[in-house]
Amino acid sequence: MEDIYRRHGEAGALFDAYEKLCQRFERDLADERDVLLSKGAALMMIKYWVEETGSNSVRG
C-alpha cells in the first residue's frame, strides 16, 4: 500500500511528513507493534485523503 500511494502524484507530497512520522514512531515507541500500528494509521490517513479529494484512481 505504501508503494502504491508513494507513486501517486498528489499523495506523494504527503510522504515527506509520513517518513518523518515513521522515524519519530521508531524513536519514541518501544514496542514494535505500536510502531507498526502507528505507521499503518499514518498511511491510512494518506489513503483517506486520496479518496476524499477524488483522486481515487489508485487501487491496490
Contacts in CASP RR format, 6 or more apart in sequence:
PFRMAT RR
TARGET T0000
AUTHOR 0000-0000-0000
METHOD contacts of the structure
MODEL  1
MEDIYRRHGEAGALFDAYEKLCQRFERDLADERDVLLSKGAALMMIKYWV
EETGSNSVRG
1 43 0 8 1.000
1 47 0 8 1.000
1 60 0 8 1.000
2 43 0 8 1.000
4 58 0 8 1.000
4 59 0 8 1.000
4 60 0 8 1.000
5 11 0 8 1.000
5 12 0 8 1.000
5 15 0 8 1.000
5 43 0 8 1.000
5 46 0 8 1.000
5 47 0 8 1.000
5 50 0 8 1.000
5 58 0 8 1.000
6 12 0 8 1.000
6 15 0 8 1.000
8 50 0 8 1.000
8 55 0 8 1.000
8 58 0 8 1.000
10 50 0 8 1.000
10 53 0 8 1.000
10 55 0 8 1.000
11 46 0 8 1.000
11 49 0 8 1.000
11 50 0 8 1.000
11 55 0 8 1.000
11 58 0 8 1.000
14 46 0 8 1.000
14 49 0 8 1.000
15 46 0 8 1.000
18 42 0 8 1.000
18 43 0 8 1.000
18 46 0 8 1.000
21 38 0 8 1.000
21 39 0 8 1.000
21 42 0 8 1.000
22 39 0 8 1.000
22 42 0 8 1.000
25 34 0 8 1.000
25 35 0 8 1.000
25 38 0 8 1.000
25 39 0 8 1.000
25 42 0 8 1.000
26 35 0 8 1.000
29 35 0 8 1.000
29 38 0 8 1.000
50 56 0 8 1.000
50 58 0 8 1.000
END
